[in-house]
Amino acid sequence: MDIKIPSWINWNLAAAAAIGAASTLVVLSVTQAVSKKSQIKKIKSEFKTLSHFPAPTTTTLSASTNREASRPTSVPEELIREQLSRNYSFLGEDGMKSVRNSFVIVVGLGGVGSHAAHMLVRSGVQKLRIIDFDQVSLSSLNRHAVAVHGDVGTSKAACLAKHFGQIAPQAEVEAINELFNINVAERLLAGNPDYVLDCIDNLNTKIDLIKYCHDHKIPIIASMGAGAKADPSRIQIADVSDTSEDPLARATRQGLKKLGVHSGVPVVYSTEKPGKVKLLPMEDNKIQDADEYATLPHFRSRILPVLGTLPALFGMAMASFVICALGKFEMEPLPIKQRTRVYANIMAGIQKARKPSDGDLQITVQDVGFVLEEIYFGKSIISGSAEKEKVILTRWNNSLPFIIDNLVAMTKKEADDHAAIPFAKFASHYGNELVAKVERKLQNIRNVNKWRE
């Protein structure tokens, strides 16, 4: 089929119009692109000016050169809050106010201490005293939180303070390049700290620090042995009296007992047995001062193989524990129990105590372990007893069957007495506070149990 083109079309004019339209589109596109780039550049410039964090200067506090403190830089509050926005969302206004107003001391700034101090600063602690006598070595770069090649040979304390000034210039960081011992404890721990982190690897010094804090009612958490360990799933937080398998924890526990301290000291430790790696030969120039290099009893830390990830995880665990404590965020670490036989015995007792009207049993041994350990932390809700042969699970409301959200932890004798008390008289017998506490526990079971497989 032939297509006829009208004779009135002026091809020259049409071509000129098409070229003009295309040119206009190109000009508009270029103009918009240039405008957009200009706007982006302007925004970046304004943000850079707004978020400029000048590094804080340092000032010597005494005639000695081993003690310095960063002079906090004035940073707009809105920028600080934006930097800590995730923590504010987690801990809330009151919790973060407590964290930011806290004063924390970290003693020992190696693989464990450097990571702990690092995360405390990143989490909003604005007054920090960090103490260590040692220097950054090339071999310590495999586990140090922030040190780089240029920091080798410098004080560990000064190294951290320098980097912290770039991370949180609003923080006051006091760096002390000094060996902690009991003779200087009063001076180094002065100022009413809210928490002390013991990251020392020398046994006797560690015991001295813990004992001093215990006697002076200073909250403290201590790190046990991270050297020669590789399995992160074995890391635990527990009271020093509940530790097992860790040689440094055992020696620390025994040393503290001799000084009258039996419990009340949370520690980070590992249940992994350090027997898969061998100690490296000690250098001749270190043999004479071998005691100065001990990390575990009769061990020499400078030649103990260390996988850098494990000290970091120890330090992170310590920092997390302290941040939650300062922020009033309820967290009670669950120590590893491996009490399968205990759970089975409790389950057998439940089966024996069932009534015919209860119907089929709707709880398992896994439920028993979950409720006992994660809800009641292995302790009687009434007396707080944690003796594993005495604490059982029984019904809270005796008119209801043995179901998971009607289980409460008590000693055997407490459970026998409880069975004779009518539900309507719980408040008058136990008091409103304990009854409300149990109800919160049972509600927690309902909330958490939905997510259990």
Stockholm file with secondary structure:
# STOCKHOLM 1.0

chainA/1-453         MDIKIPSWINWNLAAAAAIGAASTLVVLSVTQAVSKKSQIKKIKSEFKTLSHFPAPTTTTLSASTNREASRPTSVPEELIREQLSRNYSFLGEDGMKSVRNSFVIVVGLGGVGSHAAHMLVRSGVQKLRIIDFDQVSLSSLNRHAVAVHGDVGTSKAACLAKHFGQIAPQAEVEAINELFNINVAERLLAGNPDYVLDCIDNLNTKIDLIKYCHDHKIPIIASMGAGAKADPSRIQIADVSDTSEDPLARATRQGLKKLGVHSGVPVVYSTEKPGKVKLLPMEDNKIQDADEYATLPHFRSRILPVLGTLPALFGMAMASFVICALGKFEMEPLPIKQRTRVYANIMAGIQKARKPSDGDLQITVQDVGFVLEEIYFGKSIISGSAEKEKVILTRWNNSLPFIIDNLVAMTKKEADDHAAIPFAKFASHYGNELVAKVERKLQNIRNVNKWRE
#=GR chainA/1-453 SS CCCCCCTTCCHHHHHHHHHHHHHHHHHHHHHHHHHHHHHHHHHHHHHHHHTCCCCCCEEECSSSTTEEEECCCCCCHHHHHHHTHHHHHHHHHHHHHHHHTCEEEEECCSHHHHHHHHHHHHTTCCEEEEECCCBCCGGGGGTCSSCCGGGTTSBHHHHHHHHHHHHCTTSEEEEECCCCCGGGHHHHTCSCCSEEEECCCCHHHHHHHHHHHHHTTCCEEEECCCTTCCCGGGEEEEEGGGCCSCHHHHHHHHHHHHTTCCSCCEEEEECSCCCSSCCCCCCHHHHTTGGGGCSSTTCCGGGSCCCTHHHHHHHHHHHHHHHHHHTTCCCCCCCCCCCHHHHHHHHHHHHHHCCGGGCSCCCCHHHHHIIIIIITTTSCTTTCCCCTTTEEEEESSTTSCSCGGGEEEEEHHHHHHHTTSCGGGHHHHHCHHHHHHHHHHHHHHHHHHTTCC
#=GC SS_cons         CCCCCCTTCCHHHHHHHHHHHHHHHHHHHHHHHHHHHHHHHHHHHHHHHHTCCCCCCEEECSSSTTEEEECCCCCCHHHHHHHTHHHHHHHHHHHHHHHHTCEEEEECCSHHHHHHHHHHHHTTCCEEEEECCCBCCGGGGGTCSSCCGGGTTSBHHHHHHHHHHHHCTTSEEEEECCCCCGGGHHHHTCSCCSEEEECCCCHHHHHHHHHHHHHTTCCEEEECCCTTCCCGGGEEEEEGGGCCSCHHHHHHHHHHHHTTCCSCCEEEEECSCCCSSCCCCCCHHHHTTGGGGCSSTTCCGGGSCCCTHHHHHHHHHHHHHHHHHHTTCCCCCCCCCCCHHHHHHHHHHHHHHCCGGGCSCCCCHHHHHIIIIIITTTSCTTTCCCCTTTEEEEESSTTSCSCGGGEEEEEHHHHHHHTTSCGGGHHHHHCHHHHHHHHHHHHHHHHHHTTCC
//
